[in-house]
Every structure is written in C-alpha cells, then in structure tokens.
C-alpha cells in the first residue's frame, strides 16, 4: 500500500473513531468472505459499520482520535464494528455474539463503550439484553410506576374531600326540601289566625252590651220603687 493510501486510511479511521460512541472488536481469523459479508449486513441493520483493519494503521488512528483505550484490543487480525449515536449497541453486540456461536470461528475481544474499555464477557452480556426499545420501555415503566403510586397517594385525600363535600351538599339539599314542606304546613295556621282576631274583638262588644242591659234594668227598678213610694 502506498504511503498516500495509508494516510487516507488513517484519516478515515480517525474520523470513524471520533464519530463512534462505541466500538466492538473481534478476531475474524478463519471467517470466509460470505460469512464476513453476512455479518457486515447484520451490523449495518443495527446501525454499525464493520471494517477489517490493519492494526498498525488503526493504532495511528486511535492515537490521533484520542481513543487510546482501543490500543489494548488490537492484537492479531482485527475487525471493528463502529457504532455511532444513531446505532443500536445491543443489536450490534448480539450480531457479533450470534456470528461467534454460529461460525465457531469469530472471537469477540471486547470494545470501548463511551470511552470505557469493555471486556469480551461484558460485550457478550450486552447481547443477552432485550432490544433497545424494549429496554427503554422497561426503564420507563420502572420510573413511572412509583410516580403513579405517589400520584395515587396524593389524589386519595382530595378524592375523599370531594366525597365529603358532595355528601354535605346532598344533606343540605335534603334539609332545604324539608324546610319547604314545613313552610307549606305553617301557611294554613297563619291563615287561620286572622279569623281568631274578629272573635277576640267581639268579646268587648258583648261585655259592653251586658253592661248596658244591666244599667237599664237597674234604672227600671229604681223607677218602680219611686212610683210605689208616691
């Protein structure tokens, strides 16, 4: 490879390493070209780029990109899966793990996840996790469940208060209906009271008539006695 070509390869690898959030490294010795192409296709579906690289050029690119954690994984023939921000790290790890199990040739060495070195066992453990969408849903459910319980506890006293208010309103409405019934029962009594007033006013008149009759009787008696004396 000419020097100019090597420089172009180093520049391209440097840009990929800078853009990638995660890189997974595997030893591809023994894989056939059809097997490599099949693995590359699966990694592309997960949002990863798969490249067979020369260690000497990759070391230069890692140093230029500030990815020194990758250097320890570059021993022997190396293939790297570059996973950028839009890629699915779990799906890429599963693709490598499936290829290693199916071919019994590919060997996972490890990776660099957001600047931290990950062992082969850690990469294989990522492959056993649920898909990223499912995992996000599980995490979201774990967060929402306690919040839902808290909201239920907060709302419970308010609901009880609303229940008490509604019960009080119904009680007041019931009392208002009874008051109306009592008022209608009182009205005939109030109407009967004016009839009693004339009866009361007749009593003085009857007494006055009796007094007049008594005076007249007494006067007649006096006149009779005077006539007898004469």
Backbone as CSV, one residue per row, in Angstrom:
resi,resn,N_x,N_y,N_z,CA_x,CA_y,CA_z,C_x,C_y,C_z
1,UNK,0.856,-1.184,0.000,0.000,0.000,0.000,0.892,1.235,0.000
2,UNK,0.597,2.157,-0.866,1.375,3.385,-0.963,1.164,4.257,0.287
3,UNK,2.108,5.107,0.542,2.054,5.981,1.706,0.810,6.861,1.655
4,UNK,0.487,7.380,0.464,-0.692,8.243,0.349,-1.963,7.462,0.692
5,UNK,-2.019,6.230,0.252,-3.187,5.400,0.536,-3.280,5.118,2.034
6,UNK,-2.152,4.856,2.665,-2.137,4.608,4.102,-2.632,5.835,4.858
7,UNK,-2.219,7.013,4.421,-2.649,8.244,5.088,-4.156,8.426,4.955
8,UNK,-4.685,8.069,3.803,-6.131,8.174,3.612,-6.875,7.204,4.519
9,UNK,-6.328,5.997,4.669,-6.958,5.010,5.542,-6.924,5.488,6.982
10,UNK,-5.788,6.014,7.423,-5.660,6.500,8.804,-6.632,7.651,9.035
11,UNK,-6.762,8.542,8.065,-7.680,9.681,8.210,-9.121,9.200,8.315
12,UNK,-9.503,8.237,7.484,-10.870,7.717,7.522,-11.149,7.001,8.845
13,UNK,-10.186,6.206,9.324,-10.366,5.519,10.603,-10.442,6.513,11.750
14,UNK,-9.651,7.563,11.685,-9.680,8.586,12.744,-11.056,9.239,12.826
15,UNK,-11.634,9.563,11.657,-12.963,10.179,11.634,-14.021,9.219,12.168
16,UNK,-13.920,7.962,11.823,-14.889,6.980,12.332,-14.779,6.829,13.848
17,UNK,-13.578,6.796,14.349,-13.384,6.656,15.796,-13.893,7.881,16.546
18,UNK,-13.744,9.052,15.974,-14.247,10.263,16.618,-15.773,10.291,16.624
19,UNK,-16.377,9.796,15.546,-17.841,9.831,15.429,-18.518,8.722,16.217
20,UNK,-17.784,7.626,16.446,-18.399,6.458,17.091,-18.467,6.643,18.604
21,UNK,-19.631,6.291,19.168,-19.770,6.268,20.626,-19.271,4.956,21.192
22,UNK,-19.366,3.893,20.395,-18.962,2.552,20.828,-18.270,1.843,19.674
23,UNK,-17.218,1.107,19.999,-16.572,0.237,19.012,-16.444,-1.150,19.633
24,UNK,-16.737,-2.158,18.836,-16.617,-3.547,19.271,-15.571,-4.224,18.389
25,UNK,-14.659,-4.943,19.013,-13.526,-5.525,18.296,-13.615,-7.046,18.352
26,UNK,-13.327,-7.692,17.212,-13.367,-9.154,17.138,-12.192,-9.653,16.305
27,UNK,-11.788,-10.881,16.569,-10.774,-11.578,15.774,-11.507,-12.386,14.714
28,UNK,-11.290,-12.041,13.461,-12.055,-12.647,12.365,-11.329,-13.793,11.688
29,UNK,-10.195,-14.199,12.196,-9.424,-15.256,11.544,-10.264,-16.523,11.350
30,UNK,-10.249,-17.044,10.133,-10.994,-18.256,9.811,-12.327,-17.989,9.163
31,UNK,-12.842,-16.757,9.210,-14.118,-16.450,8.558,-13.941,-16.413,7.043
32,UNK,-14.914,-16.929,6.339,-14.911,-16.843,4.879,-15.489,-15.492,4.453
33,UNK,-15.280,-15.135,3.228,-15.820,-13.875,2.725,-17.348,-13.841,2.801
34,UNK,-18.061,-14.914,2.433,-19.527,-14.882,2.607,-19.942,-14.676,4.059
35,UNK,-19.214,-15.269,4.992,-19.544,-15.088,6.417,-19.288,-13.646,6.859
36,UNK,-18.201,-13.056,6.374,-17.905,-11.660,6.697,-18.980,-10.745,6.117
37,UNK,-19.386,-11.029,4.867,-20.427,-10.202,4.240,-21.765,-10.325,4.987
38,UNK,-22.107,-11.530,5.427,-23.356,-11.727,6.170,-23.308,-10.972,7.499
39,UNK,-22.153,-11.014,8.170,-22.017,-10.295,9.436,-22.072,-8.788,9.206
40,UNK,-21.446,-8.332,8.157,-21.473,-6.903,7.849,-22.911,-6.427,7.607
41,UNK,-23.693,-7.251,6.907,-25.092,-6.876,6.626,-25.891,-6.753,7.927
42,UNK,-25.715,-7.691,8.829,-26.439,-7.647,10.105,-26.018,-6.432,10.923
43,UNK,-24.747,-6.094,10.891,-24.276,-4.932,11.654,-24.790,-3.632,11.040
44,UNK,-24.878,-3.579,9.717,-25.430,-2.382,9.074,-26.877,-2.183,9.512
45,UNK,-27.639,-3.275,9.627,-29.033,-3.178,10.074,-29.141,-2.619,11.487
46,UNK,-28.131,-2.830,12.299,-28.141,-2.304,13.670,-27.504,-0.920,13.760
47,UNK,-27.127,-0.345,12.613,-26.550,0.998,12.607,-25.056,1.026,12.859
48,UNK,-24.373,-0.061,12.548,-22.929,-0.143,12.775,-22.203,-0.378,11.452
49,UNK,-20.992,0.143,11.370,-20.124,-0.105,10.217,-19.082,-1.144,10.620
50,UNK,-18.862,-2.096,9.737,-17.940,-3.192,10.050,-16.759,-3.138,9.082
51,UNK,-15.577,-3.077,9.635,-14.377,-2.959,8.804,-13.284,-3.889,9.298
52,UNK,-12.630,-4.544,8.344,-11.420,-5.306,8.644,-10.251,-4.328,8.512
53,UNK,-9.456,-4.193,9.562,-8.432,-3.148,9.609,-7.055,-3.753,9.857
54,UNK,-6.037,-2.961,9.495,-4.660,-3.298,9.839,-4.342,-2.654,11.189
55,UNK,-3.766,-3.418,12.069,-3.523,-2.924,13.423,-2.597,-1.710,13.438
56,UNK,-1.563,-1.707,12.598,-0.618,-0.587,12.617,-1.309,0.723,12.251
57,UNK,-2.165,0.678,11.230,-2.886,1.884,10.823,-3.947,2.265,11.853
58,UNK,-4.590,1.265,12.437,-5.639,1.538,13.426,-5.033,2.148,14.690
59,UNK,-3.841,1.730,15.062,-3.188,2.319,16.236,-2.917,3.804,16.004
60,UNK,-2.460,4.127,14.815,-2.194,5.535,14.492,-3.491,6.341,14.541
61,UNK,-4.553,5.757,14.007,-5.846,6.450,14.011,-6.376,6.609,15.432
62,UNK,-6.203,5.578,16.279,-6.681,5.647,17.664,-5.942,6.733,18.425
63,UNK,-4.670,6.837,18.226,-3.897,7.876,18.904,-4.317,9.258,18.424
64,UNK,-4.577,9.388,17.125,-4.994,10.681,16.581,-6.389,11.072,17.063
65,UNK,-7.250,10.068,17.288,-8.633,10.339,17.706,-8.778,10.428,19.218
66,UNK,-7.693,10.172,19.958,-7.785,10.186,21.417,-8.491,8.975,21.969
67,UNK,-8.429,7.846,21.238,-9.090,6.606,21.666,-8.039,5.582,22.080
68,UNK,-7.175,5.983,23.006,-6.091,5.097,23.424,-6.594,3.813,24.068
69,UNK,-7.824,3.820,24.602,-8.363,2.605,25.226,-8.496,1.475,24.215
70,UNK,-8.523,1.798,22.934,-8.667,0.778,21.903,-7.367,0.020,21.661
71,UNK,-6.238,0.610,22.011,-4.942,0.037,21.659,-4.762,-1.365,22.237
72,UNK,-5.232,-1.606,23.438,-5.037,-2.908,24.088,-5.788,-4.023,23.384
73,UNK,-6.780,-3.695,22.549,-7.580,-4.717,21.869,-7.042,-5.062,20.484
74,UNK,-6.036,-4.358,20.034,-5.517,-4.551,18.674,-4.358,-5.546,18.693
75,UNK,-4.671,-6.791,18.889,-3.682,-7.876,18.878,-4.174,-8.966,17.932
76,UNK,-3.432,-9.210,16.862,-3.845,-10.190,15.875,-4.802,-9.567,14.869
77,UNK,-5.240,-10.338,13.878,-6.170,-9.825,12.858,-7.433,-9.263,13.512
78,UNK,-7.774,-8.043,13.169,-8.859,-7.352,13.869,-9.927,-6.867,12.903
79,UNK,-11.163,-6.974,13.358,-12.311,-6.391,12.669,-13.057,-5.540,13.694
80,UNK,-13.480,-4.366,13.273,-14.088,-3.409,14.216,-15.486,-3.040,13.731
81,UNK,-16.422,-3.049,14.668,-17.773,-2.536,14.411,-17.862,-1.149,15.032
82,UNK,-18.054,-0.129,14.185,-18.156,1.261,14.632,-19.639,1.595,14.801
83,UNK,-20.047,1.934,16.017,-21.456,2.227,16.301,-21.573,3.706,16.653
84,UNK,-22.250,4.458,15.796,-22.421,5.888,16.033,-23.658,6.142,16.885
85,UNK,-23.979,7.408,17.099,-25.047,7.770,18.043,-26.404,7.197,17.646
86,UNK,-26.667,7.045,16.357,-27.961,6.519,15.933,-28.029,5.010,15.897
87,UNK,-26.908,4.321,16.191,-26.878,2.871,16.115,-27.373,2.203,17.384
88,UNK,-27.600,0.905,17.283,-28.090,0.108,18.411,-26.944,-0.780,18.895
89,UNK,-26.335,-0.385,19.995,-25.192,-1.118,20.536,-25.568,-2.544,20.905
90,UNK,-26.760,-2.731,21.462,-27.185,-4.067,21.882,-27.374,-4.985,20.681
91,UNK,-27.967,-4.457,19.617,-28.175,-5.267,18.418,-26.838,-5.627,17.773
92,UNK,-25.883,-4.688,17.788,-24.563,-4.970,17.228,-23.844,-6.044,18.032
93,UNK,-23.923,-5.965,19.359,-23.305,-6.981,20.205,-23.949,-8.344,19.967
94,UNK,-25.263,-8.348,19.772,-25.962,-9.620,19.508,-25.536,-10.205,18.167
95,UNK,-25.353,-9.344,17.163,-24.923,-9.829,15.850,-23.553,-10.491,15.938
96,UNK,-22.632,-9.892,16.682,-21.304,-10.482,16.844,-21.382,-11.788,17.629
97,UNK,-22.179,-11.786,18.705,-22.297,-12.998,19.533,-22.930,-14.136,18.738
98,UNK,-23.938,-13.834,17.921,-24.577,-14.867,17.100,-23.593,-15.423,16.066
99,UNK,-22.802,-14.526,15.467,-21.827,-14.980,14.479,-20.760,-15.854,15.130
100,UNK,-20.343,-15.476,16.328,-19.348,-16.292,17.033,-19.907,-17.666,17.359
101,UNK,-21.175,-17.740,17.743,-21.782,-19.023,18.086,-22.019,-19.871,16.841
102,UNK,-22.430,-19.241,15.757,-22.768,-19.991,14.545,-21.524,-20.459,13.796
103,UNK,-20.539,-19.608,13.693,-19.339,-19.970,12.919,-18.314,-20.734,13.752
104,UNK,-18.365,-20.515,15.061,-17.388,-21.116,15.972,-15.958,-20.749,15.581
105,UNK,-15.848,-19.608,14.895,-14.539,-19.109,14.451,-14.301,-17.692,14.980
106,UNK,-15.298,-16.838,14.805,-15.181,-15.453,15.266,-15.019,-15.412,16.781
107,UNK,-14.108,-14.566,17.234,-13.854,-14.424,18.676,-13.996,-12.947,19.046
108,UNK,-14.877,-12.653,19.988,-15.057,-11.279,20.456,-13.930,-10.944,21.441
109,UNK,-13.256,-9.832,21.215,-12.173,-9.414,22.104,-12.651,-8.434,23.178
110,UNK,-13.572,-7.611,22.824,-14.044,-6.598,23.756,-14.493,-5.365,22.998
111,UNK,-14.436,-4.233,23.651,-14.845,-2.998,22.998,-14.531,-1.782,23.847
112,UNK,-14.874,-0.643,23.300,-14.750,0.629,24.009,-16.121,1.285,23.957
113,UNK,-16.756,1.421,25.115,-18.116,1.963,25.209,-18.045,3.329,25.871
114,UNK,-18.271,4.356,25.058,-18.227,5.745,25.532,-16.944,6.016,26.326
115,UNK,-15.838,5.591,25.746,-14.531,5.870,26.340,-14.075,4.870,27.373
116,UNK,-14.907,3.912,27.749,-14.527,2.926,28.764,-14.311,1.573,28.114
117,UNK,-13.214,0.924,28.477,-12.904,-0.386,27.906,-13.847,-1.434,28.474
118,UNK,-14.388,-2.255,27.583,-15.285,-3.349,27.977,-14.644,-4.672,27.579
119,UNK,-14.741,-5.645,28.463,-14.166,-6.960,28.191,-15.062,-7.747,27.237
120,UNK,-14.556,-8.893,26.768,-15.346,-9.751,25.893,-16.598,-10.245,26.615
121,UNK,-16.455,-10.572,27.911,-17.614,-11.050,28.675,-18.680,-9.961,28.787
122,UNK,-18.261,-8.716,28.941,-19.229,-7.618,29.041,-19.954,-7.412,27.712
123,UNK,-19.232,-7.515,26.609,-19.877,-7.394,25.301,-20.877,-8.529,25.089
124,UNK,-20.500,-9.743,25.467,-21.411,-10.882,25.332,-22.640,-10.732,26.230
125,UNK,-22.451,-10.125,27.399,-23.604,-9.891,28.286,-24.563,-8.869,27.680
126,UNK,-24.022,-7.898,26.936,-24.896,-6.936,26.253,-25.795,-7.646,25.247
127,UNK,-25.254,-8.703,24.645,-26.020,-9.431,23.631,-27.212,-10.157,24.232
128,UNK,-27.202,-10.392,25.535,-28.312,-11.119,26.176,-29.428,-10.184,26.631
129,UNK,-29.206,-8.878,26.555,-30.226,-7.929,26.991,-31.346,-7.824,25.956
130,UNK,-32.537,-7.387,26.381,-33.634,-7.196,25.420,-33.262,-6.112,24.410
131,UNK,-33.978,-6.051,23.286,-33.744,-4.967,22.322,-33.849,-3.598,22.992
132,UNK,-33.198,-2.625,22.374,-33.102,-1.302,22.996,-34.467,-0.682,23.256
133,UNK,-35.412,-0.828,22.321,-36.749,-0.253,22.520,-37.454,-0.893,23.716
134,UNK,-37.321,-2.218,23.825,-37.943,-2.918,24.956,-37.282,-2.495,26.260
135,UNK,-35.963,-2.379,26.238,-35.237,-1.990,27.446,-35.636,-0.579,27.890
136,UNK,-35.807,0.313,26.941,-36.243,1.676,27.277,-37.633,1.652,27.901
137,UNK,-38.511,0.822,27.329,-39.854,0.709,27.892,-39.830,0.179,29.313
138,UNK,-38.954,-0.799,29.585,-38.852,-1.348,30.938,-38.343,-0.303,31.915
139,UNK,-37.328,0.460,31.484,-36.789,1.508,32.354,-37.845,2.571,32.605
140,UNK,-38.558,2.954,31.541,-39.605,3.967,31.697,-40.711,3.472,32.621
141,UNK,-41.071,2.181,32.469,-42.097,1.614,33.352,-41.655,1.606,34.794
142,UNK,-40.358,1.306,35.032,-39.845,1.300,36.403,-39.868,2.694,37.006
143,UNK,-39.715,3.720,36.153,-39.741,5.099,36.652,-41.170,5.556,36.902
144,UNK,-42.068,5.197,35.979,-43.449,5.689,36.061,-44.221,5.024,37.191
145,UNK,-43.942,3.735,37.457,-44.716,3.001,38.469,-44.684,3.687,39.831
146,UNK,-43.507,4.049,40.374,-43.516,4.759,41.668,-44.213,6.104,41.591
147,UNK,-44.075,6.800,40.444,-44.741,8.095,40.310,-46.255,7.924,40.318
148,UNK,-46.729,6.860,39.655,-48.174,6.608,39.647,-48.678,6.325,41.055
149,UNK,-47.896,5.565,41.829,-48.283,5.277,43.211,-48.316,6.558,44.030
150,UNK,-47.313,7.429,43.812,-47.264,8.689,44.551,-48.446,9.566,44.201
151,UNK,-48.767,9.628,42.906,-49.916,10.439,42.479,-51.197,9.895,43.094
152,UNK,-51.301,8.556,43.178,-52.479,7.956,43.799,-52.600,8.335,45.261
153,UNK,-51.456,8.349,45.971,-51.484,8.726,47.385,-51.855,10.192,47.555
154,UNK,-51.363,11.030,46.641,-51.658,12.465,46.740,-53.115,12.734,46.423
155,UNK,-53.643,12.041,45.427,-55.018,12.287,44.996,-56.044,11.675,45.932
156,UNK,-55.664,10.644,46.686,-56.627,9.962,47.552,-57.291,10.915,48.546
157,UNK,-56.539,11.748,49.323,-57.197,12.684,50.240,-58.108,13.657,49.514
158,UNK,-57.706,14.111,48.315,-58.540,15.033,47.568,-59.851,14.366,47.161
159,UNK,-59.760,13.114,46.738,-60.977,12.397,46.367,-61.895,12.215,47.563
160,UNK,-61.297,11.924,48.724,-62.103,11.811,49.943,-62.767,13.133,50.274
161,UNK,-62.012,14.229,50.092,-62.566,15.545,50.365,-63.725,15.843,49.426
162,UNK,-63.566,15.515,48.152,-64.653,15.719,47.204,-65.883,14.915,47.610
163,UNK,-65.657,13.688,48.104,-66.769,12.858,48.538,-67.504,13.468,49.713
164,UNK,-66.752,14.016,50.675,-67.377,14.663,51.825,-68.180,15.889,51.410
165,UNK,-67.606,16.665,50.464,-68.303,17.870,50.001,-69.608,17.498,49.305
166,UNK,-69.545,16.469,48.457,-70.767,16.035,47.765,-71.824,15.547,48.763
167,UNK,-71.386,14.805,49.787,-72.328,14.315,50.787,-72.967,15.472,51.548
168,UNK,-72.151,16.488,51.863,-72.684,17.654,52.587,-73.687,18.407,51.729
169,UNK,-73.388,18.512,50.423,-74.308,19.209,49.523,-75.646,18.476,49.469
170,UNK,-75.596,17.161,49.373,-76.826,16.373,49.349,-77.598,16.537,50.654
171,UNK,-76.868,16.578,51.776,-77.533,16.754,53.070,-78.238,18.102,53.140
172,UNK,-77.550,19.156,52.673,-78.152,20.493,52.695,-79.358,20.565,51.769
173,UNK,-79.257,19.882,50.611,-80.390,19.874,49.704,-81.592,19.170,50.327
174,UNK,-81.317,18.067,51.051,-82.395,17.347,51.725,-83.040,18.219,52.802
175,UNK,-82.220,18.941,53.555,-82.751,19.849,54.584,-83.558,20.971,53.949
176,UNK,-83.131,21.445,52.799,-83.874,22.500,52.111,-85.241,22.018,51.688
177,UNK,-85.361,20.767,51.247,-86.666,20.228,50.865,-87.577,20.099,52.082
178,UNK,-87.054,19.689,53.253,-87.851,19.571,54.476,-88.343,20.923,54.933
179,UNK,-87.487,21.934,54.811,-87.877,23.287,55.220,-89.031,23.765,54.370
180,UNK,-88.985,23.431,53.081,-90.080,23.852,52.216,-91.382,23.191,52.616
181,UNK,-91.312,21.912,53.009,-92.505,21.201,53.456,-93.052,21.813,54.732
182,UNK,-92.141,22.137,55.674,-92.576,22.767,56.928,-93.216,24.105,56.657
183,UNK,-92.688,24.846,55.707,-93.243,26.172,55.416,-94.650,26.048,54.868
184,UNK,-94.863,25.027,54.006,-96.203,24.860,53.446,-97.200,24.438,54.503
185,UNK,-96.736,23.717,55.547,-97.635,23.295,56.613,-97.994,24.458,57.528
186,UNK,-97.120,25.426,57.652,-97.358,26.561,58.551,-98.335,27.541,57.941
187,UNK,-98.379,27.596,56.598,-99.198,28.617,55.943,-100.677,28.533,56.343
188,UNK,-101.315,27.317,56.414,-102.730,27.287,56.840,-102.917,27.802,58.246
189,UNK,-101.954,27.512,59.142,-102.088,28.016,60.506,-102.035,29.525,60.528
190,UNK,-101.112,30.067,59.713,-101.014,31.523,59.660,-102.288,32.111,59.083
191,UNK,-102.897,31.409,58.121,-104.136,31.916,57.531,-105.289,31.838,58.519
192,UNK,-105.246,30.900,59.451,-106.329,30.757,60.419,-106.266,31.808,61.492
193,UNK,-105.153,32.395,61.769,-105.013,33.379,62.856,-105.860,34.618,62.643
194,UNK,-105.973,35.198,61.434,-106.842,36.377,61.280,-108.289,36.094,61.655
195,UNK,-108.810,34.850,61.486,-110.195,34.531,61.860,-110.384,34.618,63.364
196,UNK,-109.337,34.319,64.109,-109.455,34.393,65.560,-109.510,35.826,66.033
197,UNK,-108.967,36.749,65.266,-108.927,38.151,65.692,-110.311,38.748,65.806
198,UNK,-111.223,38.557,64.824,-112.571,39.120,64.998,-113.259,38.559,66.222
199,UNK,-113.061,37.264,66.524,-113.700,36.685,67.706,-113.245,37.388,68.962
200,UNK,-111.956,37.706,68.984,-111.431,38.404,70.157,-112.017,39.789,70.245
201,UNK,-112.249,40.443,69.106,-112.783,41.810,69.134,-114.253,41.805,69.515
202,UNK,-114.968,40.698,69.318,-116.382,40.642,69.671,-116.580,40.582,71.174
203,UNK,-115.592,40.068,71.924,-115.742,39.932,73.367,-115.973,41.265,74.062
204,UNK,-115.245,42.343,73.779,-115.546,43.631,74.434,-116.934,44.141,74.099
205,UNK,-117.384,43.900,72.826,-118.701,44.374,72.440,-119.782,43.663,73.252
206,UNK,-119.590,42.335,73.456,-120.578,41.589,74.241,-120.587,42.074,75.674
207,UNK,-119.438,42.378,76.214,-119.384,42.881,77.591,-120.057,44.225,77.693
208,UNK,-119.875,45.076,76.673,-120.485,46.408,76.700,-121.997,46.282,76.632
209,UNK,-122.498,45.350,75.852,-123.963,45.168,75.752,-124.544,44.709,77.072
210,UNK,-123.839,43.778,77.740,-124.313,43.277,79.027,-124.355,44.413,80.061
211,UNK,-123.322,45.274,80.022,-123.306,46.406,80.975,-124.475,47.335,80.721
212,UNK,-124.790,47.572,79.448,-125.901,48.478,79.105,-127.228,47.899,79.580
213,UNK,-127.376,46.593,79.384,-128.610,45.951,79.824,-128.744,45.997,81.344
214,UNK,-127.644,45.807,82.019,-127.666,45.857,83.496,-128.052,47.233,83.979
215,UNK,-127.503,48.271,83.325,-127.821,49.647,83.726,-129.298,49.930,83.492
216,UNK,-129.807,49.397,82.369,-131.231,49.646,82.068,-132.117,48.952,83.073
217,UNK,-131.749,47.741,83.493,-132.531,47.003,84.470,-132.517,47.706,85.815
218,UNK,-131.365,48.209,86.166,-131.262,48.922,87.449,-132.074,50.180,87.419
219,UNK,-132.117,50.872,86.314,-132.874,52.119,86.208,-134.369,51.841,86.314
220,UNK,-134.836,50.764,85.719,-136.240,50.398,85.770,-136.635,50.062,87.206
221,UNK,-135.744,49.401,87.906,-136.049,49.025,89.283,-136.196,50.272,90.135
222,UNK,-135.319,51.250,89.927,-135.379,52.490,90.715,-136.680,53.234,90.429
223,UNK,-137.109,53.271,89.180,-138.356,53.972,88.835,-139.561,53.287,89.479
224,UNK,-139.537,51.978,89.525,-140.671,51.255,90.127,-140.780,51.540,91.608
225,UNK,-139.671,51.599,92.264,-139.679,51.859,93.706,-140.187,53.266,93.976
226,UNK,-139.798,54.203,93.135,-140.229,55.601,93.352,-141.734,55.689,93.156
227,UNK,-142.295,54.971,92.214,-143.720,55.017,91.973,-144.469,54.450,93.167
228,UNK,-143.933,53.360,93.776,-144.572,52.801,94.917,-144.574,53.763,96.090
229,UNK,-143.555,54.482,96.285,-143.479,55.424,97.394,-144.502,56.545,97.199
230,UNK,-144.690,56.971,95.990,-145.642,58.035,95.732,-147.058,57.518,95.873
